[in-house]
Amino acid sequence: MNKGNDKKTQNDKILEYMKKHGSITALEAVRNFGCLRLAARISDLRKMGNVIERELIMVPTREGKTRVAEYSLKPELKEAKI
């Protein structure tokens, strides 16, 4: 996270987007944040402790359909208190 600065990083924006919308694809990252390397940003977010899953989904194209990665943020698992 970007601490001590009002300008949000791509990591901040992507994490906020996933919290609000539940998931993100590379096309959404390019359109919304100009992020051309979503997988790298996802790697950064995972290193920060975020649990992010990847699922391959089918999306329509001009020539039919193709698979793309959709990343979704999973809530942290909380330890059971005994």
C-alpha positions, -999 to 999 in steps of 0.1 A, spaced: 0 0 0 10 36 -6 15 52 28 23 88 34 13 98 -1 -21 109 -15 -14 94 -49 -26 58 -53 -4 32 -69 -17 7 -95 -16 -19 -67 -38 3 -45 -63 9 -73 -65 -27 -83 -70 -39 -47 -97 -13 -42 -114 -24 -75 -114 -60 -65 -128 -52 -31 -156 -32 -48 -163 -55 -78 -151 -89 -66 -128 -96 -95 -107 -81 -123 -94 -92 -157 -65 -78 -177 -88 -59 -200 -105 -42 -170 -71 -33 -156 -60 -17 -189 -92 2 -194 -95 14 -158 -59 19 -147 -37 17 -178 -21 -14 -162 -5 -36 -189 10 -61 -165 -19 -73 -142 -2 -106 -133 28 -86 -119 5 -64 -99 -14 -95 -86 20 -110 -76 28 -78 -57 -6 -79 -39 -1 -116 -30 34 -108 -15 16 -82 7 -5 -110 21 -37 -107 0 -53 -140 -9 -61 -138 -46 -74 -167 -67 -72 -171 -105 -99 -186 -127 -98 -190 -164 -131 -177 -179 -145 -176 -214 -151 -142 -230 -165 -133 -264 -143 -120 -291 -149 -110 -327 -138 -144 -338 -157 -165 -312 -145 -169 -276 -112 -171 -257 -101 -178 -222 -87 -151 -199 -76 -150 -163 -100 -135 -138 -85 -127 -105 -107 -125 -74 -99 -114 -39 -107 -139 -11 -114 -128 24 -87 -137 49 -93 -169 67 -97 -162 104 -84 -187 129 -110 -202 152 -107 -191 187 -108 -219 213 
